Amino acid sequence: MALSVKNKLLAMIVFLVAMAVFLFGVYLLYFFNITQFNATGNVVLEASLQNTNDNTNLKNINNINNQIGLENLIIVGLGIIVILALAGLALIQMLIRPLDKVIIGTQLVAKGEFPKIEKTSNDEFGRLVTSFNEMVEKLKEGEREEKKAKCIATKEKTKSELIIESMAEGVIVTNKEHKISVFNRAAENIFNIEQKKALGRHILQLNKYGINNIYLDPEIDLKKIDGKIDNKSENNARNGFVRNAGNYNRIDNKTDNNVDGNFSRVYKNIEFKVKHLDKIVGATISPLTDEKDKFCGSVCVLRDITNTKRTDNMKSEFISTVSHELRTPLTSIKGYASLLNLEKFGNINYQQSKAIKVINQESDRLMAIIDQLLDISKLEEGYQLNVQKTKIDECIDNSPALEAAKKKNISVQKNLPNLPKIEIDKNRITDVFTNLICNAVKYSKDGSSIRITAKKRNKNIQFSVIDKGIGIKKDDLTKVFEKFYQAEDPMIRQQGGSGLGLSIVKKIIEMHNGTINIQSEFGHGTTISFMLPLKFKSNNTDNIKK
């Protein structure tokens, strides 16, 4: 049976004590014999000296015997001490040798090696060695797994870098200090700057190339959405780093307003000009966040949309030209139809009157489409807003869509608290309400109701137009603001329309630095909400007149 370390120590102490007693007994025995020998010798010598009466010699002999006895005592005592010390050292070495092995093994582990210690006993030191060996095995396994994970991560990183480098879109990634950490080949081509000149630079230092446009600060953007910061404050915050950013012209700036303090849900879609390259660039910028939703950088995907914009401009010019050309003959058609209806060219019968009514209705519908085409063309070319302080009730009350609601016996309920005046282009915001109410009327049943609500949110006002119509399918929600888009559903198709109304609404709202979103459930109605700032701040002063 294996002894524990405690029992071994006790056994060692007992052994040393027993050895000490044994050696001390041997020593006493030896000393006793020497004393007897000395005493016998002294008697013989004394008898001899008595015969000779030589007291002096007797004294000298006693001194010699005492000296010999003392020397023997010292030698034997030292021998006992040496024997006990050697025995103790041997026993101690036997006990601490396994501990030394563990210490050496630990030092080797600290250096990155994984030794295995031989087990020589089953006591506490033996169990310590077993635990050490198990720990070493686990460390080995952990290192193998770590190497494997690093290998996979390296491969994935290389793969990701290859994907980013091969993308047709430009990709720029910045860290939390807004310094560029990724700048792919497509970004080089878009901005005509080498990767090595961009990497490590602060995003705002590259205003010469127009790259400063993609600067994203979620703190500022969240406050801007909630109305806690206006455009002037935003510009001051950002231009504190860069004073001269005149090498670009921002065309469009959109920020997601569906936020609740989450950085991960703040993003920007912008379009801007890079003047020295005569390019127009579209960018989508999103923040990078850690597991605690703390901002740790941003990622931007860029596209050179110069050719797309030129094509759009050509389309707009074509639409504008065609619309003007159509408007003139259409006006003549309506005029002659009115003259026929007034029997200026002779009497007409019931069938003729009915046909003339259809001509007028279809002419009005075609005129509305032409007006929308001209509106979208004007807005895309850069319409000048006539901004004035306005009561929002006036925009709703002046909307011709209210008449259309009356014809279908649809009530328009307004829930507008005592709102302050708002800086807007009155005519254009009237167009917004007209389009939204017309849409609600078109897709609602006769006798239903439409609600218009408003709510002040910090320095913004949020408006909502709510109907109980046929609604919009989920797949169509992301496309309803696109030009000429019409849902595929037959129930919606049969209502007609140009597919431009919501596109015009969105453009007008964004020109006012507002945001718009839509919520709908097919068969249960639609809610379109938009937010406008109380005070208008334009990104482009050429598009505003006061």
Helices and strands as residue ranges (DSSP letters): H 5-52, H 55-110, H 124-166, E 170-175, E 180-183, H 185-191, H 195-198, G 203-209, G 211-214, H 218-225, H 231-239, E 248-255, G 263-265, E 268-274, G 275-277, E 279-289, E 295-304, H 306-341, H 350-382, E 385-390, H 392-397, H 401-407, E 411-415, E 422-425, H 426-442, E 449-457, E 460-467, H 474-477, H 490-493, H 501-511, E 515-521, E 525-533, G 541-543, E 544-545
